[in-house]
């Protein structure tokens, strides 16, 4: 079964992933503009600088595979 957590499993190289973010005080996730792409070894890289704690999850562009939500601590 395909999955995304933090390494893509069962997704073809080149699959584009969409990040969704939620910052403290917000009630909904917002789609990030930058896309990550699954590499040949199943990894992907995505970067965003923020001083705030952020909740994030990734989804394939068609929404068929979605990761669990993770929390990135603020700096």
PQR file of N, CA, C, O and H, with PARSE charges and radii, in Angstrom:
ATOM      1  N   UNK A   1       0.842  -1.177   0.000 -0.4000 1.5000
ATOM      2  CA  UNK A   1       0.000   0.000   0.000 -0.0000 2.0000
ATOM      3  C   UNK A   1       0.891   1.245   0.000  0.5500 1.7000
ATOM      4  O   UNK A   1       1.812   1.328   0.813 -0.5500 1.4000
ATOM      5  N   UNK A   2       0.647   2.205  -0.878 -0.4000 1.5000
ATOM      6  CA  UNK A   2       1.458   3.424  -0.924 -0.0000 2.0000
ATOM      7  C   UNK A   2       1.329   4.240   0.358  0.5500 1.7000
ATOM      8  O   UNK A   2       0.268   4.273   0.982 -0.5500 1.4000
ATOM      9  H   UNK A   2      -0.101   2.138  -1.538  0.4000 1.0000
ATOM     10  N   UNK A   3       2.409   4.888   0.737 -0.4000 1.5000
ATOM     11  CA  UNK A   3       2.376   5.752   1.920 -0.0000 2.0000
ATOM     12  C   UNK A   3       3.411   6.854   1.783  0.5500 1.7000
ATOM     13  O   UNK A   3       4.324   6.774   0.962 -0.5500 1.4000
ATOM     14  H   UNK A   3       3.271   4.861   0.231  0.4000 1.0000
ATOM     15  N   UNK A   4       3.250   7.890   2.608 -0.4000 1.5000
ATOM     16  CA  UNK A   4       4.179   9.020   2.623 -0.0000 2.0000
ATOM     17  C   UNK A   4       4.402   9.391   4.081  0.5500 1.7000
ATOM     18  O   UNK A   4       3.531  10.017   4.685 -0.5500 1.4000
ATOM     19  H   UNK A   4       2.508   7.955   3.276  0.4000 1.0000
ATOM     20  N   UNK A   5       5.538   9.026   4.666 -0.4000 1.5000
ATOM     21  CA  UNK A   5       5.827   9.365   6.068 -0.0000 2.0000
ATOM     22  C   UNK A   5       7.285   9.154   6.405  0.5500 1.7000
ATOM     23  O   UNK A   5       7.562   7.970   6.600 -0.5500 1.4000
ATOM     24  H   UNK A   5       6.246   8.517   4.175  0.4000 1.0000
ATOM     25  N   UNK A   6       8.173   9.913   6.509 -0.4000 1.5000
ATOM     26  CA  UNK A   6       8.630  11.007   5.667 -0.0000 2.0000
ATOM     27  C   UNK A   6       9.309  10.506   4.402  0.5500 1.7000
ATOM     28  O   UNK A   6       9.896  11.288   3.654 -0.5500 1.4000
ATOM     29  H   UNK A   6       7.948  10.874   6.351  0.4000 1.0000
ATOM     30  N   UNK A   7       9.228   9.203   4.164 -0.4000 1.5000
ATOM     31  CA  UNK A   7       9.773   8.640   2.932 -0.0000 2.0000
ATOM     32  C   UNK A   7       8.598   8.035   2.163  0.5500 1.7000
ATOM     33  O   UNK A   7       7.730   7.394   2.755 -0.5500 1.4000
ATOM     34  H   UNK A   7       8.751   8.568   4.771  0.4000 1.0000
ATOM     35  N   UNK A   8       8.571   8.234   0.859 -0.4000 1.5000
ATOM     36  CA  UNK A   8       7.483   7.706   0.047 -0.0000 2.0000
ATOM     37  C   UNK A   8       7.690   6.209  -0.179  0.5500 1.7000
ATOM     38  O   UNK A   8       8.784   5.786  -0.554 -0.5500 1.4000
ATOM     39  H   UNK A   8       9.277   8.755   0.377  0.4000 1.0000
ATOM     40  N   UNK A   9       6.666   5.418   0.042 -0.4000 1.5000
ATOM     41  CA  UNK A   9       6.715   3.971  -0.173 -0.0000 2.0000
ATOM     42  C   UNK A   9       5.622   3.613  -1.170  0.5500 1.7000
ATOM     43  O   UNK A   9       4.456   3.952  -0.970 -0.5500 1.4000
ATOM     44  H   UNK A   9       5.778   5.762   0.347  0.4000 1.0000
ATOM     45  N   UNK A  10       6.003   2.925  -2.246 -0.4000 1.5000
ATOM     46  CA  UNK A  10       5.029   2.473  -3.223 -0.0000 2.0000
ATOM     47  C   UNK A  10       4.595   3.551  -4.210  0.5500 1.7000
ATOM     48  O   UNK A  10       3.662   3.334  -4.983 -0.5500 1.4000
ATOM     49  H   UNK A  10       6.951   2.649  -2.409  0.4000 1.0000
ATOM     50  N   UNK A  11       5.248   4.697  -4.198 -0.4000 1.5000
ATOM     51  CA  UNK A  11       4.933   5.751  -5.163 -0.0000 2.0000
ATOM     52  C   UNK A  11       6.029   5.799  -6.212  0.5500 1.7000
ATOM     53  O   UNK A  11       7.207   5.658  -5.886 -0.5500 1.4000
ATOM     54  H   UNK A  11       6.006   4.873  -3.569  0.4000 1.0000
ATOM     55  N   UNK A  12       5.662   5.990  -7.434 -0.4000 1.5000
ATOM     56  CA  UNK A  12       6.617   6.037  -8.536 -0.0000 2.0000
ATOM     57  C   UNK A  12       7.545   7.241  -8.419  0.5500 1.7000
ATOM     58  O   UNK A  12       7.111   8.313  -7.998 -0.5500 1.4000
ATOM     59  H   UNK A  12       4.704   6.104  -7.698  0.4000 1.0000
ATOM     60  N   UNK A  13       8.832   7.079  -8.790 -0.4000 1.5000
ATOM     61  CA  UNK A  13       9.712   8.243  -8.868 -0.0000 2.0000
ATOM     62  C   UNK A  13       9.083   9.303  -9.775  0.5500 1.7000
ATOM     63  O   UNK A  13       8.509   8.983 -10.816 -0.5500 1.4000
ATOM     64  H   UNK A  13       9.185   6.208  -9.133  0.4000 1.0000
ATOM     65  N   UNK A  14       9.199  10.543  -9.372 -0.4000 1.5000
ATOM     66  CA  UNK A  14       8.610  11.634 -10.130 -0.0000 2.0000
ATOM     67  C   UNK A  14       7.224  12.033  -9.648  0.5500 1.7000
ATOM     68  O   UNK A  14       6.697  13.065 -10.061 -0.5500 1.4000
ATOM     69  H   UNK A  14       9.665  10.803  -8.527  0.4000 1.0000
ATOM     70  N   UNK A  15       6.620  11.214  -8.766 -0.4000 1.5000
ATOM     71  CA  UNK A  15       5.323  11.589  -8.203 -0.0000 2.0000
ATOM     72  C   UNK A  15       5.483  12.896  -7.443  0.5500 1.7000
ATOM     73  O   UNK A  15       6.401  13.053  -6.639 -0.5500 1.4000
ATOM     74  H   UNK A  15       7.048  10.375  -8.430  0.4000 1.0000
ATOM     75  N   UNK A  16       4.586  13.824  -7.706 -0.4000 1.5000
ATOM     76  CA  UNK A  16       4.667  15.123  -7.046 -0.0000 2.0000
ATOM     77  C   UNK A  16       3.783  15.126  -5.797  0.5500 1.7000
ATOM     78  O   UNK A  16       2.637  14.679  -5.825 -0.5500 1.4000
ATOM     79  H   UNK A  16       3.841  13.696  -8.360  0.4000 1.0000
ATOM     80  N   UNK A  17       4.344  15.637  -4.708 -0.4000 1.5000
ATOM     81  CA  UNK A  17       3.649  15.710  -3.432 -0.0000 2.0000
ATOM     82  C   UNK A  17       3.325  17.160  -3.090  0.5500 1.7000
ATOM     83  O   UNK A  17       4.109  18.066  -3.371 -0.5500 1.4000
ATOM     84  H   UNK A  17       5.276  16.000  -4.685  0.4000 1.0000
ATOM     85  N   UNK A  18       2.184  17.361  -2.492 -0.4000 1.5000
ATOM     86  CA  UNK A  18       1.725  18.678  -2.077 -0.0000 2.0000
ATOM     87  C   UNK A  18       1.790  18.738  -0.553  0.5500 1.7000
ATOM     88  O   UNK A  18       1.342  17.813   0.125 -0.5500 1.4000
ATOM     89  H   UNK A  18       1.547  16.625  -2.264  0.4000 1.0000
ATOM     90  N   UNK A  19       2.347  19.822  -0.013 -0.4000 1.5000
ATOM     91  CA  UNK A  19       2.387  20.006   1.441 -0.0000 2.0000
ATOM     92  C   UNK A  19       1.211  20.884   1.860  0.5500 1.7000
ATOM     93  O   UNK A  19       0.856  21.841   1.171 -0.5500 1.4000
ATOM     94  H   UNK A  19       2.711  20.573  -0.563  0.4000 1.0000
ATOM     95  N   UNK A  20       0.619  20.543   2.993 -0.4000 1.5000
ATOM     96  CA  UNK A  20      -0.448  21.339   3.603 -0.0000 2.0000
ATOM     97  C   UNK A  20       0.023  21.755   4.986  0.5500 1.7000
ATOM     98  O   UNK A  20       0.496  20.918   5.754 -0.5500 1.4000
ATOM     99  H   UNK A  20       0.907  19.765   3.552  0.4000 1.0000
ATOM    100  N   UNK A  21      -0.098  23.038   5.316 -0.4000 1.5000
ATOM    101  CA  UNK A  21       0.439  23.602   6.555 -0.0000 2.0000
ATOM    102  C   UNK A  21      -0.658  24.184   7.423  0.5500 1.7000
ATOM    103  O   UNK A  21      -1.667  24.687   6.928 -0.5500 1.4000
ATOM    104  H   UNK A  21      -0.483  23.718   4.692  0.4000 1.0000
ATOM    105  N   UNK A  22      -0.441  24.107   8.736 -0.4000 1.5000
ATOM    106  CA  UNK A  22      -1.314  24.802   9.695 -0.0000 2.0000
ATOM    107  C   UNK A  22      -0.436  25.355  10.807  0.5500 1.7000
ATOM    108  O   UNK A  22       0.294  24.619  11.472 -0.5500 1.4000
ATOM    109  H   UNK A  22       0.379  23.698   9.138  0.4000 1.0000
ATOM    110  N   UNK A  23      -0.522  26.659  10.993 -0.4000 1.5000
ATOM    111  CA  UNK A  23       0.250  27.336  12.027 -0.0000 2.0000
ATOM    112  C   UNK A  23      -0.586  27.496  13.294  0.5500 1.7000
ATOM    113  O   UNK A  23      -1.811  27.393  13.228 -0.5500 1.4000
ATOM    114  H   UNK A  23      -1.115  27.257  10.453  0.4000 1.0000
ATOM    115  N   UNK A  24       0.044  27.747  14.452 -0.4000 1.5000
ATOM    116  CA  UNK A  24      -0.700  27.934  15.697 -0.0000 2.0000
ATOM    117  C   UNK A  24      -1.772  29.015  15.538  0.5500 1.7000
ATOM    118  O   UNK A  24      -1.533  30.056  14.926 -0.5500 1.4000
ATOM    119  H   UNK A  24       1.039  27.830  14.506  0.4000 1.0000
ATOM    120  N   UNK A  25      -2.930  28.756  16.086 -0.4000 1.5000
ATOM    121  CA  UNK A  25      -4.038  29.705  16.029 -0.0000 2.0000
ATOM    122  C   UNK A  25      -4.915  29.549  14.799  0.5500 1.7000
ATOM    123  O   UNK A  25      -6.005  30.117  14.742 -0.5500 1.4000
ATOM    124  H   UNK A  25      -3.124  27.911  16.583  0.4000 1.0000
ATOM    125  N   UNK A  26      -4.456  28.786  13.811 -0.4000 1.5000
ATOM    126  CA  UNK A  26      -5.254  28.545  12.618 -0.0000 2.0000
ATOM    127  C   UNK A  26      -6.074  27.274  12.803  0.5500 1.7000
ATOM    128  O   UNK A  26      -5.647  26.350  13.495 -0.5500 1.4000
ATOM    129  H   UNK A  26      -3.570  28.324  13.857  0.4000 1.0000
ATOM    130  N   UNK A  27      -7.243  27.230  12.190 -0.4000 1.5000
ATOM    131  CA  UNK A  27      -8.114  26.064  12.339 -0.0000 2.0000
ATOM    132  C   UNK A  27      -8.110  25.164  11.113  0.5500 1.7000
ATOM    133  O   UNK A  27      -8.619  24.045  11.165 -0.5500 1.4000
ATOM    134  H   UNK A  27      -7.590  27.981  11.627  0.4000 1.0000
ATOM    135  N   UNK A  28      -7.537  25.644  10.006 -0.4000 1.5000
ATOM    136  CA  UNK A  28      -7.524  24.859   8.779 -0.0000 2.0000
ATOM    137  C   UNK A  28      -6.112  24.785   8.196  0.5500 1.7000
ATOM    138  O   UNK A  28      -5.279  25.662   8.428 -0.5500 1.4000
ATOM    139  H   UNK A  28      -7.123  26.553   9.964  0.4000 1.0000
ATOM    140  N   UNK A  29      -5.867  23.725   7.440 -0.4000 1.5000
ATOM    141  CA  UNK A  29      -4.611  23.587   6.715 -0.0000 2.0000
ATOM    142  C   UNK A  29      -4.699  24.379   5.417  0.5500 1.7000
ATOM    143  O   UNK A  29      -5.762  24.463   4.801 -0.5500 1.4000
ATOM    144  H   UNK A  29      -6.544  23.013   7.252  0.4000 1.0000
ATOM    145  N   UNK A  30      -3.571  24.961   5.005 -0.4000 1.5000
ATOM    146  CA  UNK A  30      -3.478  25.685   3.734 -0.0000 2.0000
ATOM    147  C   UNK A  30      -2.466  24.990   2.842  0.5500 1.7000
ATOM    148  O   UNK A  30      -1.433  24.520   3.318 -0.5500 1.4000
ATOM    149  H   UNK A  30      -2.708  24.893   5.506  0.4000 1.0000
ATOM    150  N   UNK A  31      -2.757  24.922   1.559 -0.4000 1.5000
ATOM    151  CA  UNK A  31      -1.866  24.277   0.605 -0.0000 2.0000
ATOM    152  C   UNK A  31      -0.647  25.144   0.360  0.5500 1.7000
ATOM    153  O   UNK A  31      -0.773  26.336   0.077 -0.5500 1.4000
ATOM    154  H   UNK A  31      -3.597  25.304   1.173  0.4000 1.0000
ATOM    155  N   UNK A  32       0.543  24.545   0.467 -0.4000 1.5000
ATOM    156  CA  UNK A  32       1.789  25.256   0.171 -0.0000 2.0000
ATOM    157  C   UNK A  32       1.989  25.310  -1.341  0.5500 1.7000
ATOM    158  O   UNK A  32       1.528  24.430  -2.068 -0.5500 1.4000
ATOM    159  H   UNK A  32       0.646  23.577   0.696  0.4000 1.0000
ATOM    160  N   UNK A  33       2.674  26.339  -1.805 -0.4000 1.5000
ATOM    161  CA  UNK A  33       2.872  26.524  -3.243 -0.0000 2.0000
ATOM    162  C   UNK A  33       3.920  25.570  -3.818  0.5500 1.7000
ATOM    163  O   UNK A  33       3.807  25.161  -4.974 -0.5500 1.4000
ATOM    164  H   UNK A  33       3.049  27.054  -1.214  0.4000 1.0000
ATOM    165  N   UNK A  34       4.928  25.213  -3.037 -0.4000 1.5000
ATOM    166  CA  UNK A  34       6.031  24.393  -3.532 -0.0000 2.0000
ATOM    167  C   UNK A  34       5.657  22.918  -3.490  0.5500 1.7000
ATOM    168  O   UNK A  34       5.028  22.454  -2.539 -0.5500 1.4000
ATOM    169  H   UNK A  34       5.020  25.546  -2.099  0.4000 1.0000
ATOM    170  N   UNK A  35       6.047  22.185  -4.530 -0.4000 1.5000
ATOM    171  CA  UNK A  35       5.812  20.743  -4.586 -0.0000 2.0000
ATOM    172  C   UNK A  35       7.125  19.997  -4.359  0.5500 1.7000
ATOM    173  O   UNK A  35       8.193  20.466  -4.752 -0.5500 1.4000
ATOM    174  H   UNK A  35       6.558  22.562  -5.303  0.4000 1.0000
ATOM    175  N   UNK A  36       7.032  18.844  -3.728 -0.4000 1.5000
ATOM    176  CA  UNK A  36       8.183  17.953  -3.580 -0.0000 2.0000
ATOM    177  C   UNK A  36       8.012  16.834  -4.594  0.5500 1.7000
ATOM    178  O   UNK A  36       6.887  16.480  -4.947 -0.5500 1.4000
ATOM    179  H   UNK A  36       6.164  18.463  -3.408  0.4000 1.0000
ATOM    180  N   UNK A  37       9.117  16.278  -5.062 -0.4000 1.5000
ATOM    181  CA  UNK A  37       9.055  15.202  -6.041 -0.0000 2.0000
ATOM    182  C   UNK A  37       9.764  13.971  -5.495  0.5500 1.7000
ATOM    183  O   UNK A  37      10.884  14.065  -4.994 -0.5500 1.4000
ATOM    184  H   UNK A  37      10.031  16.565  -4.775  0.4000 1.0000
ATOM    185  N   UNK A  38       9.108  12.810  -5.593 -0.4000 1.5000
ATOM    186  CA  UNK A  38       9.692  11.551  -5.118 -0.0000 2.0000
ATOM    187  C   UNK A  38      10.872  11.189  -6.019  0.5500 1.7000
ATOM    188  O   UNK A  38      10.749  11.165  -7.244 -0.5500 1.4000
ATOM    189  H   UNK A  38       8.197  12.733  -6.000  0.4000 1.0000
ATOM    190  N   UNK A  39      12.023  10.908  -5.390 -0.4000 1.5000
ATOM    191  CA  UNK A  39      13.244  10.545  -6.108 -0.0000 2.0000
ATOM    192  C   UNK A  39      13.283   9.029  -6.340  0.5500 1.7000
ATOM    193  O   UNK A  39      12.421   8.300  -5.851 -0.5500 1.4000
ATOM    194  H   UNK A  39      12.123  10.928  -4.395  0.4000 1.0000
ATOM    195  N   UNK A  40      14.279   8.568  -7.081 -0.4000 1.5000
ATOM    196  CA  UNK A  40      14.408   7.143  -7.398 -0.0000 2.0000
ATOM    197  C   UNK A  40      14.518   6.257  -6.158  0.5500 1.7000
ATOM    198  O   UNK A  40      14.066   5.112  -6.174 -0.5500 1.4000
ATOM    199  H   UNK A  40      14.980   9.161  -7.478  0.4000 1.0000
ATOM    200  N   UNK A  41      15.116   6.777  -5.084 -0.4000 1.5000
ATOM    201  CA  UNK A  41      15.284   5.975  -3.868 -0.0000 2.0000
ATOM    202  C   UNK A  41      14.110   6.100  -2.899  0.5500 1.7000
ATOM    203  O   UNK A  41      14.174   5.584  -1.783 -0.5500 1.4000
ATOM    204  H   UNK A  41      15.484   7.707  -5.071  0.4000 1.0000
ATOM    205  N   UNK A  42      13.030   6.786  -3.315 -0.4000 1.5000
ATOM    206  CA  UNK A  42      11.843   6.903  -2.478 -0.0000 2.0000
ATOM    207  C   UNK A  42      11.848   8.098  -1.549  0.5500 1.7000
ATOM    208  O   UNK A  42      10.868   8.330  -0.841 -0.5500 1.4000
ATOM    209  H   UNK A  42      12.978   7.205  -4.221  0.4000 1.0000
ATOM    210  N   UNK A  43      12.927   8.861  -1.533 -0.4000 1.5000
ATOM    211  CA  UNK A  43      12.975  10.022  -0.655 -0.0000 2.0000
ATOM    212  C   UNK A  43      12.456  11.263  -1.383  0.5500 1.7000
ATOM    213  O   UNK A  43      12.340  11.282  -2.608 -0.5500 1.4000
ATOM    214  H   UNK A  43      13.723   8.673  -2.107  0.4000 1.0000
ATOM    215  N   UNK A  44      12.152  12.276  -0.613 -0.4000 1.5000
ATOM    216  CA  UNK A  44      11.804  13.568  -1.178 -0.0000 2.0000
ATOM    217  C   UNK A  44      12.281  14.642  -0.215  0.5500 1.7000
ATOM    218  O   UNK A  44      12.426  14.392   0.981 -0.5500 1.4000
ATOM    219  H   UNK A  44      12.246  12.260   0.382  0.4000 1.0000
ATOM    220  N   UNK A  45      12.524  15.835  -0.736 -0.4000 1.5000
ATOM    221  CA  UNK A  45      13.003  16.937   0.086 -0.0000 2.0000
ATOM    222  C   UNK A  45      12.053  18.107  -0.058  0.5500 1.7000
ATOM    223  O   UNK A  45      11.648  18.472  -1.161 -0.5500 1.4000
ATOM    224  H   UNK A  45      12.406  16.039  -1.708  0.4000 1.0000
ATOM    225  N   UNK A  46      11.711  18.681   1.065 -0.4000 1.5000
ATOM    226  CA  UNK A  46      10.856  19.856   1.087 -0.0000 2.0000
ATOM    227  C   UNK A  46      11.369  20.754   2.192  0.5500 1.7000
ATOM    228  O   UNK A  46      11.723  20.272   3.268 -0.5500 1.4000
ATOM    229  H   UNK A  46      12.040  18.385   1.961  0.4000 1.0000
ATOM    230  N   UNK A  47      11.417  22.046   1.947 -0.4000 1.5000
ATOM    231  CA  UNK A  47      11.988  22.958   2.933 -0.0000 2.0000
ATOM    232  C   UNK A  47      11.135  24.210   3.046  0.5500 1.7000
ATOM    233  O   UNK A  47      10.666  24.750   2.045 -0.5500 1.4000
ATOM    234  H   UNK A  47      11.130  22.438   1.073  0.4000 1.0000
ATOM    235  N   UNK A  48      10.944  24.658   4.258 -0.4000 1.5000
ATOM    236  CA  UNK A  48      10.286  25.931   4.512 -0.0000 2.0000
ATOM    237  C   UNK A  48      10.851  26.486   5.808  0.5500 1.7000
ATOM    238  O   UNK A  48      10.933  25.778   6.812 -0.5500 1.4000
ATOM    239  H   UNK A  48      11.325  24.219   5.072  0.4000 1.0000
ATOM    240  N   UNK A  49      11.236  27.734   5.784 -0.4000 1.5000
ATOM    241  CA  UNK A  49      11.742  28.372   6.996 -0.0000 2.0000
ATOM    242  C   UNK A  49      10.584  29.017   7.736  0.5500 1.7000
ATOM    243  O   UNK A  49       9.761  29.713   7.141 -0.5500 1.4000
ATOM    244  H   UNK A  49      11.170  28.310   4.969  0.4000 1.0000
ATOM    245  N   UNK A  50      10.530  28.782   9.024 -0.4000 1.5000
ATOM    246  CA  UNK A  50       9.502  29.407   9.843 -0.0000 2.0000
ATOM    247  C   UNK A  50       9.979  29.459  11.280  0.5500 1.7000
ATOM    248  O   UNK A  50      10.691  28.565  11.738 -0.5500 1.4000
ATOM    249  H   UNK A  50      11.199  28.216   9.508  0.4000 1.0000
ATOM    250  N   UNK A  51       9.597  30.478  11.975 -0.4000 1.5000
ATOM    251  CA  UNK A  51       9.920  30.580  13.392 -0.0000 2.0000
ATOM    252  C   UNK A  51       8.792  30.056  14.254  0.5500 1.7000
ATOM    253  O   UNK A  51       8.874  30.077  15.482 -0.5500 1.4000
ATOM    254  H   UNK A  51       9.019  31.204  11.603  0.4000 1.0000
ATOM    255  N   UNK A  52       7.728  29.579  13.600 -0.4000 1.5000
ATOM    256  CA  UNK A  52       6.556  29.095  14.322 -0.0000 2.0000
ATOM    257  C   UNK A  52       6.484  27.572  14.276  0.5500 1.7000
ATOM    258  O   UNK A  52       6.960  26.943  13.331 -0.5500 1.4000
ATOM    259  H   UNK A  52       7.662  29.562  12.602  0.4000 1.0000
ATOM    260  N   UNK A  53       5.889  27.000  15.296 -0.4000 1.5000
ATOM    261  CA  UNK A  53       5.584  25.579  15.266 -0.0000 2.0000
ATOM    262  C   UNK A  53       4.569  25.365  14.133  0.5500 1.7000
ATOM    263  O   UNK A  53       3.630  26.145  13.975 -0.5500 1.4000
ATOM    264  H   UNK A  53       5.502  27.511  16.063  0.4000 1.0000
ATOM    265  N   UNK A  54       4.767  24.323  13.367 -0.4000 1.5000
ATOM    266  CA  UNK A  54       3.940  24.104  12.183 -0.0000 2.0000
ATOM    267  C   UNK A  54       3.465  22.656  12.129  0.5500 1.7000
ATOM    268  O   UNK A  54       4.252  21.731  12.331 -0.5500 1.4000
ATOM    269  H   UNK A  54       5.530  23.690  13.495  0.4000 1.0000
ATOM    270  N   UNK A  55       2.182  22.464  11.858 -0.4000 1.5000
ATOM    271  CA  UNK A  55       1.659  21.129  11.553 -0.0000 2.0000
ATOM    272  C   UNK A  55       1.660  20.985  10.045  0.5500 1.7000
ATOM    273  O   UNK A  55       1.292  21.917   9.331 -0.5500 1.4000
ATOM    274  H   UNK A  55       1.543  23.216  11.694  0.4000 1.0000
ATOM    275  N   UNK A  56       2.070  19.827   9.555 -0.4000 1.5000
ATOM    276  CA  UNK A  56       2.154  19.619   8.102 -0.0000 2.0000
ATOM    277  C   UNK A  56       1.754  18.186   7.755  0.5500 1.7000
ATOM    278  O   UNK A  56       2.002  17.259   8.527 -0.5500 1.4000
ATOM    279  H   UNK A  56       2.369  19.070  10.136  0.4000 1.0000
ATOM    280  N   UNK A  57       1.138  18.013   6.598 -0.4000 1.5000
ATOM    281  CA  UNK A  57       0.972  16.681   6.029 -0.0000 2.0000
ATOM    282  C   UNK A  57       1.186  16.795   4.529  0.5500 1.7000
ATOM    283  O   UNK A  57       1.073  17.880   3.959 -0.5500 1.4000
ATOM    284  H   UNK A  57       0.937  18.766   5.971  0.4000 1.0000
ATOM    285  N   UNK A  58       1.498  15.668   3.889 -0.4000 1.5000
ATOM    286  CA  UNK A  58       1.738  15.623   2.459 -0.0000 2.0000
ATOM    287  C   UNK A  58       0.671  14.766   1.798  0.5500 1.7000
ATOM    288  O   UNK A  58       0.155  13.823   2.397 -0.5500 1.4000
ATOM    289  H   UNK A  58       1.590  14.787   4.352  0.4000 1.0000
ATOM    290  N   UNK A  59       0.350  15.102   0.571 -0.4000 1.5000
ATOM    291  CA  UNK A  59      -0.619  14.352  -0.218 -0.0000 2.0000
ATOM    292  C   UNK A  59      -0.128  14.282  -1.656  0.5500 1.7000
ATOM    293  O   UNK A  59       0.557  15.189  -2.129 -0.5500 1.4000
ATOM    294  H   UNK A  59       0.769  15.869   0.084  0.4000 1.0000
ATOM    295  N   UNK A  60      -0.481  13.198  -2.354 -0.4000 1.5000
ATOM    296  CA  UNK A  60      -0.219  13.179  -3.786 -0.0000 2.0000
ATOM    297  C   UNK A  60      -1.128  14.224  -4.431  0.5500 1.7000
ATOM    298  O   UNK A  60      -2.145  14.608  -3.854 -0.5500 1.4000
ATOM    299  H   UNK A  60      -1.037  12.462  -1.970  0.4000 1.0000
ATOM    300  N   UNK A  61      -0.761  14.679  -5.620 -0.4000 1.5000
ATOM    301  CA  UNK A  61      -1.547  15.735  -6.270 -0.0000 2.0000
ATOM    302  C   UNK A  61      -3.002  15.332  -6.483  0.5500 1.7000
ATOM    303  O   UNK A  61      -3.888  16.186  -6.438 -0.5500 1.4000
ATOM    304  H   UNK A  61       0.065  14.367  -6.089  0.4000 1.0000
ATOM    305  N   UNK A  62      -3.263  14.049  -6.714 -0.4000 1.5000
ATOM    306  CA  UNK A  62      -4.650  13.617  -6.914 -0.0000 2.0000
ATOM    307  C   UNK A  62      -5.359  13.308  -5.597  0.5500 1.7000
ATOM    308  O   UNK A  62      -6.547  12.989  -5.592 -0.5500 1.4000
ATOM    309  H   UNK A  62      -2.543  13.356  -6.751  0.4000 1.0000
ATOM    310  N   UNK A  63      -4.632  13.403  -4.477 -0.4000 1.5000
ATOM    311  CA  UNK A  63      -5.231  13.182  -3.159 -0.0000 2.0000
ATOM    312  C   UNK A  63      -5.440  11.731  -2.788  0.5500 1.7000
ATOM    313  O   UNK A  63      -6.048  11.447  -1.756 -0.5500 1.4000
ATOM    314  H   UNK A  63      -3.666  13.662  -4.481  0.4000 1.0000
ATOM    315  N   UNK A  64      -4.954  10.796  -3.600 -0.4000 1.5000
ATOM    316  CA  UNK A  64      -5.198   9.376  -3.325 -0.0000 2.0000
ATOM    317  C   UNK A  64      -4.352   8.820  -2.186  0.5500 1.7000
ATOM    318  O   UNK A  64      -4.740   7.839  -1.552 -0.5500 1.4000
ATOM    319  H   UNK A  64      -4.460  11.026  -4.439  0.4000 1.0000
ATOM    320  N   UNK A  65      -3.199   9.433  -1.919 -0.4000 1.5000
ATOM    321  CA  UNK A  65      -2.322   8.990  -0.828 -0.0000 2.0000
ATOM    322  C   UNK A  65      -2.013  10.205   0.033  0.5500 1.7000
ATOM    323  O   UNK A  65      -1.650  11.267  -0.472 -0.5500 1.4000
ATOM    324  H   UNK A  65      -2.884  10.230  -2.435  0.4000 1.0000
ATOM    325  N   UNK A  66      -2.163  10.030   1.337 -0.4000 1.5000
ATOM    326  CA  UNK A  66      -1.953  11.148   2.250 -0.0000 2.0000
ATOM    327  C   UNK A  66      -1.171  10.662   3.465  0.5500 1.7000
ATOM    328  O   UNK A  66      -1.395   9.560   3.964 -0.5500 1.4000
ATOM    329  H   UNK A  66      -2.458   9.166   1.747  0.4000 1.0000
ATOM    330  N   UNK A  67      -0.248  11.506   3.932 -0.4000 1.5000
ATOM    331  CA  UNK A  67       0.557  11.145   5.095 -0.0000 2.0000
ATOM    332  C   UNK A  67      -0.189  11.467   6.397  0.5500 1.7000
ATOM    333  O   UNK A  67      -1.213  12.150   6.404 -0.5500 1.4000
ATOM    334  H   UNK A  67      -0.067  12.401   3.526  0.4000 1.0000
ATOM    335  N   UNK A  68       0.354  10.961   7.464 -0.4000 1.5000
ATOM    336  CA  UNK A  68      -0.118  11.390   8.780 -0.0000 2.0000
ATOM    337  C   UNK A  68       0.377  12.806   9.022  0.5500 1.7000
ATOM    338  O   UNK A  68       1.359  13.233   8.415 -0.5500 1.4000
ATOM    339  H   UNK A  68       1.186  10.406   7.458  0.4000 1.0000
ATOM    340  N   UNK A  69      -0.278  13.519   9.882 -0.4000 1.5000
ATOM    341  CA  UNK A  69       0.157  14.872  10.228 -0.0000 2.0000
ATOM    342  C   UNK A  69       1.388  14.793  11.126  0.5500 1.7000
ATOM    343  O   UNK A  69       1.445  13.979  12.048 -0.5500 1.4000
ATOM    344  H   UNK A  69      -1.076  13.172  10.375  0.4000 1.0000
ATOM    345  N   UNK A  70       2.367  15.643  10.848 -0.4000 1.5000
ATOM    346  CA  UNK A  70       3.553  15.745  11.709 -0.0000 2.0000
ATOM    347  C   UNK A  70       3.661  17.172  12.215  0.5500 1.7000
ATOM    348  O   UNK A  70       3.080  18.088  11.633 -0.5500 1.4000
ATOM    349  H   UNK A  70       2.321  16.304  10.099  0.4000 1.0000
ATOM    350  N   UNK A  71       4.392  17.360  13.283 -0.4000 1.5000
ATOM    351  CA  UNK A  71       4.583  18.705  13.843 -0.0000 2.0000
ATOM    352  C   UNK A  71       6.056  19.052  13.762  0.5500 1.7000
ATOM    353  O   UNK A  71       6.913  18.298  14.222 -0.5500 1.4000
ATOM    354  H   UNK A  71       4.863  16.615  13.756  0.4000 1.0000
ATOM    355  N   UNK A  72       6.339  20.204  13.169 -0.4000 1.5000
ATOM    356  CA  UNK A  72       7.704  20.723  13.070 -0.0000 2.0000
ATOM    357  C   UNK A  72       7.842  21.824  14.107  0.5500 1.7000
ATOM    358  O   UNK A  72       7.127  22.822  14.030 -0.5500 1.4000
ATOM    359  H   UNK A  72       5.643  20.817  12.795  0.4000 1.0000
ATOM    360  N   UNK A  73       8.744  21.673  15.079 -0.4000 1.5000
ATOM    361  CA  UNK A  73       8.877  22.706  16.105 -0.0000 2.0000
ATOM    362  C   UNK A  73       9.433  24.004  15.525  0.5500 1.7000
ATOM    363  O   UNK A  73      10.206  23.968  14.567 -0.5500 1.4000
ATOM    364  H   UNK A  73       9.325  20.862  15.142  0.4000 1.0000
ATOM    365  N   UNK A  74       9.056  25.134  16.084 -0.4000 1.5000
ATOM    366  CA  UNK A  74       9.592  26.415  15.662 -0.0000 2.0000
ATOM    367  C   UNK A  74      11.045  26.556  16.087  0.5500 1.7000
ATOM    368  O   UNK A  74      11.515  25.834  16.966 -0.5500 1.4000
ATOM    369  H   UNK A  74       8.428  25.163  16.862  0.4000 1.0000
ATOM    370  N   UNK A  75      11.749  27.482  15.465 -0.4000 1.5000
ATOM    371  CA  UNK A  75      13.157  27.690  15.800 -0.0000 2.0000
ATOM    372  C   UNK A  75      13.302  28.738  16.871  0.5500 1.7000
ATOM    373  O   UNK A  75      14.419  29.049  17.283 -0.5500 1.4000
ATOM    374  H   UNK A  75      11.367  28.069  14.751  0.4000 1.0000
TER
END
